[in-house]
Amino acid sequence: NMAMFRAVLQSTVCSRPGSSSSSSSSSRTLVTRIPAVASAPPGSNATSGPPTEIVRISPQLLEAGGLDPSKEAQQNLAAFSEMLRKGFLPVNLGVPGLRVQNIDPPVLTVEQFLPAEVCDALREAAQASGRMKASGVGGTGDLQDDIRTSSTLAITKEVLEHCPQIKPLLQQLLDRAVQLLGDELDTAALSNMQFVRPASPTQLAPELPQIAHYQPGQHFLSHEDGFPSAVALDKGYQRRATLLVYLNDVAQGGATQFDHLGFGVQPQRGKALLFFPSFSGGKSDARTLHTADDAAEGTEKWVFQLWLCAGLPIRPKVDAAAMAAQQLAAARKGGVSPQKAKRSNKKKR
């Protein structure tokens, strides 16, 4: 197992599709390349940039429930933790029940993240609220029946006034989220159920939580949680983490399938799923394209959804006045301005 975390640091390729690798090699981490975003299924975000390599755990570990960080050597655990901190977000890998389902992009699950009685109470409160509505797509509220067919309860201030029993349940869940993601997660604004736009990349702010319900045959087709670059720039922030908590057991169907990663997570009551829709620089990570599979006949799926956002890195702005003064000074001295020099060089080429 130790070779799995080392592969991230050393960029070791243990096996590729179609390559002639030994059985001992293929039982370790697999590093593969995935198709370009342009060939992704309909509904995906095609403006996120090209995907990069994927580092997987072995099929045997995946089948056994994932890689247990507590069984890794300290140096390997520290290396993985540093990769999360620099490339995505800091995560407390010591949370009981945490398992690594994929190394890069990181996909993590936490068994018994939320007690069964809290899951049941959240599900019952949402059902009794009478305020479930057709789910929107892409954080815009647009309805696209062919992509997403579930119903959603957005936990707003009005909902909490109507269903006050949700508030203490929500607080328990948020406390667990802080335990997992650290004090960078600012949940104070949610006490008034208001989304406060994060001002910097180090400020992690939750969007208003949601509870989604999938009846038999309902789904959410292939999509990314990260915003396209233009949308993120317009909003001034990007979704950096997705935290899902399954509120009921689903024996068949309803899995969260990662299209490019080749595996899915089956809903189990109280289990959390954490992944990162974008990199620390704010660029959407196309490798996290995923699908909410159809709930099978005779089953339903309830899931709590929380998207965590951070401000975009500040980019230096061009000082137009200073640039104009520089050009004028160059013209007066008979010199050549940087822009003219640039254009001149282009003509020469």
N, C-alpha and C positions, 0 to 999 in steps of 0.2 A: 504493500500500500504506500510505502514511503516514496516510491518512484513516481507516484501520481502527482504529488505536490512539487517534486523536483522538476517534473516535466514543464511546469508553468514557468519556472525560473530559467531553465536551460533551453527552452523551446525545443525539447527533444521530440522527434517524431518516432513514435513506437510502431505505428502502423497506419497505412493509408488504404482507402478502398481500392481494391484491384492490385495491391502490392503483394509481393511474396514475402510475408512475414511469418516467423515461426509461431507455434502455438503459445509458447511462453511469452512472446512479445505481445501477441494479440490479447492476452489475458490482462495486460496492463492498460495504462492510459492510451486511448486512441486519439490521435491528433489528425483531424480531417479538414478538408476544405468544403465549403458549401456553395451552392449556386449564387449567381449575382442576384441582387435585389430585383432587377428587372424581370426575372423569371419567377418571382414569387407569386403565390396564388392571389386571385382577386381579393380586394379588401385590405391588402397589406400596404404599408407605407413605403412607397417606392422612391422616396427622396432622402433616405437616411444615409446614403453612401454605401460603398461596397462592404460586404461582410469580411471578417477575418477568420483565422483558424479557430477551430473548436477543440477543446481539451476535455475528453470524456473520462469518466471512471469506467472500470471494467463492467461488462454485462453481468458478471456474477455478483459484484457488489450492488449494482443497480437492482438486480432481482432480489437481493437480500435486504433491500430497504435503503441503500445508500452508504456512503463512507462516513464512519464515525470519527470526527476530529480528535476525540479524547484518546484514541488509540494510536495517533500519529506521534512521531518524534517531535520534540519541542521546536527544533530548528525548521522542520517542515511546516508545522502549524504556524510558526511566526512568519514564514515566507508567504503562506497563503493569506494570512491576515493582512500582511503588508500589501499584497496585490489587491485585496478588496479595498483597503483604505485609499490607495493611490488611484486605482482605476475606476472604482465605483463608490462605495460607501463603507465606513467602518461597521463591522458586525461583531457582536459578542459571540464567539464560537464556543464559549463555555456554557451556553444555555442548555439545560438538560433536554435530551430528546432531539437535538439538532443533528441533521444528517446532510451531507453534501451529495446532491444528485448529479451535478455537473460542475466541473471546475472552472472552465472558461468558455462561454459566459457563466458566471456563478449562478447556480440554482440550488436553493437550500429549502429543506423542510424541517418542521419542528413538530414532533409528536406531542399530543396532549398540551398544545400551546394554550388552549382555552378549556376550562372544565366543561364537562358534558352538560351540567345543569345551566350554565351560562349560555351555551349554544342553543339549548332547547328554549330558553326564555327569550333570547333574541329572535329566534325563528317565530315563536308564537306571537310576540309583540308585533313583528312586522306583518304577520298574517292578519292580526286583529286590527291593525291600524286603519285598514280600508284605503290606504294611500299608495298602494303599489301602482306604478305606471309603466307603460311601455319603455323599454330601455333605449337610451340614446347611444350614439356612436362617437368616439373620438374626443370626448370631453366638450363637444359643442352642443349636445342635446339634439342633434339631427337624428331623425328616425329613418333607418334603412332596414326595412323588414327582411330583405334578402340576406343581410349580414348578421343581425342580432335580433333574436326573437323572444328574449327573456323579458321579465318585468323587474322593476327596481324601486326600492324605497330609498330616496335620498334623505339622510338624517339631518334635517334642517332645524332651525330654532323652533319653527312652527310645529314640526313633528314631535319634538321633545315636549312642547307644551301640551300637545294632544296625547302623547304617550310618555308620561314622565318616568315610567318604569324602565325605559330604555337607557336613561342617563347613567345610573350606576353600573349597568352591564357594559356600556360603552367605555366607562372609565376603567373597568377591569381590563378590557382589551387594550386600551391605550397604554396602561401601565406595563403590560407585557411587551408592547411594541417598543417602549422606551428601554426596557431591559434588554431587548434584542439589538436595538440600533443605537442606544446610547443617548446621552443628554443633548446631542445635536438635534434630535427630534423635538421640535417645539410644539407641544400639544396644548399650551395655555390658551391659544386663540379658540380652540374647540370648546372651551367652557361656555362660550357665547355662541357656538356653532357658526363661526365666521371664518372664511378662508382669508388669511393674511398673506399677501404676495411676498415670497421670500426676496430679500434685498441683496443677498450675496450667495456665492456657491457653498459657503459653509453653513448657511441657515437652511435647515430641513423642515419644511412646513407641510402638514397633511392637508389634502383636499377634504371636503366634506365627505364623511364615510357613507357607504351605500350597502344595502343588503339586496342581493339579486336572487330571483327565483326562476328556475328552469323547470317547466312542466315537460312531460314526455314529448320528445321530438323537437324541443327547443334547443337553441345553440347560439354560439357567437363565432362566426367563421373567422378565418385567418386574419389576424390584426396585430398591430404593435401598440403598446401603451405609450411609448414615447411620441412626442409631437414632431412633425416634420420641422425642418430648420426654420422655415418662414413663419410657421405658427409659433414656435418657441420664441423667436426674436420678437414677434408682435406681443406675446404675453409677457415676455421678460423673465421667464422661468421655464424649466424643463422637468418632466417627471423623471425622478431618479430611482425610485424603487416602487415595486408593486408588492403589497402584502395582502394575500388572500387567506381567509380562515374559513374552512368548510364547516358548516353548521349541522350537517347530517351525513350519515353513511349512504353511499351510493354503490350498490353492488355491481351494476352494469351501466355502461355509458357514463356521460357526464364528466369524463376526465379532462384535465387541462393538458392538452397535447402541445409540445414544443415542436413545431414543424421542421426546423432545421436540425434539431438535436436528437431526434429519433426516439423520444420516449415521452411518456405522459405521467401525470400524478393523479391517482384515483382519489376522489373525495372520501375522507374519513372524518367523522365528527371530532372537532377540536384540533385537527391538524392544520398547521399554517404552511403556506408556500410563499417564499420570498425570492424575487429575482429583480434584475436591474435593467429597465428599459433603455437607459442611456449611460454613456460614459461620464466620468467626472468633469470632462470639458463641456458637456451639454449636448453632445452629438448622439442622436438616437442609435441604438444598437440593433441592427436588423436581425441579428442572430436570435433574438428573443421573440421572433414572430411565433404566435401561439393561437390555439383554437380551443374553444369550449365545446367539447363534443356533445352531440345530441343526448339528452337524457333518454334512457331506454324506456320501452313500453312498461307501464306499471311502476315507474320510478319518478322521483323528482329530486332536484338539487337546490340547496340553499347555500349561499356563500356570502360572507362579509368581505367587502372590498375597500382597501385603503391605498390611495396613491400618494406618494411622498414626493414633494417638489423642492427644487433648490434654484436659486437665482443663477443667471448665466455669468460666466467670467467677464469681467470688464475688459473691453478691447480698446486700445488707444484710438482716439478720434483725430482725424486730420484737422488741423487748425487752418481753416480757409483763409483767414485774414493774414496770418503769418506767411502762408504760401504765396499769397498775392504780393505781399511786401517784398518777399525774396525775389520773385519774378521781376518786379519793377526795378529793384536795385540792380539786378543782373543786366536788365535792358539798358539802364542809364550808363552802366560802366562798359557797355558794349560786349558784355559777356553773354553766355548762353544759359538760359534757365534750365533747371533739371528736367522739366517737361519737354522742352524743345530738344534737349540732348537725347532724351528717351525716344522721341519720335524720329529723330535723325538716325539713331541706331537701328530702329525698326526698318527704315527705308533702305539702309545699307544691307540689311539681311534679306 
